[in-house]
Amino acid sequence: MKVLVVGANGQIGKHLVSFIQDSDSLEAKAMIRNKEQASFFESLGAETAVVDLEDDIETIAKAADGVDAIVFTAGSGPHTGKDKTIMIDLDGAVKTIEAAKAAGVKRFVMISSFDTRREAIQAAPESFAPYVAAKHYADEWLKSTDLDYTIIHPGGLTNDKGTGQVQAAPEVERGKIPRDDVASVIVNCLENQSTVGKEFQIVTGNTPIKEAVKSI
């Protein structure tokens, strides 16, 4: 299975491409914003596509040509304004979903925020609410399609070494999780068709990732 990783140069994205390239059944294509980011992925033997998420749907669809699945793990980051949150976390996600449809790619894995329900938008601090709202509407857009989607809601992200163990369920108590464990969960979702049509939260826990994903 060839996987287009959107947001490949992000922290989860880099872990994910590395894990995919180590897999026997998966192959990564890294979607990056500029050529200067390509060397890391080329050293892993991964193909790259230079595309900005503010480009049009057709440009993103060209990057998706010939792939079997798309993982959206892009984000505008915590230091940008509300405008970039709208353009990347919402519109960039929606354009990628539409590009998947245009390119005939059915499998789509979305990395969302921990809680994107309407109540979470209302409860979020003023500075964080636009991000939660963007993720909420991107998730809803994906769920309205006929794509084979999985939506993953990770807890607070850390750069700690992964434990290989998580708690995964439609709703779990808020907690933290290393980024490389999130990447491992994504790989297991791609390899497990039972996660199609599922949406779940993940934090560090006591269940091996492979087993946790199978139980969703």
PyMOL commands that set and color helices and strands:
alter all, ss='L'
color gray80, all
select helices_A, chain A and resi 11-22+35-43+57-63+82-103+118-123+129-143+179-190+193-195+209-214
alter helices_A, ss='H'
color red, helices_A
select strands_A, chain A and resi 2-6+27-32+47-50+69-72+107-111+148-154+156-158+165-169+176-178+198-204+207-208
alter strands_A, ss='S'
color yellow, strands_A
deselect
rebuild
show_as cartoon
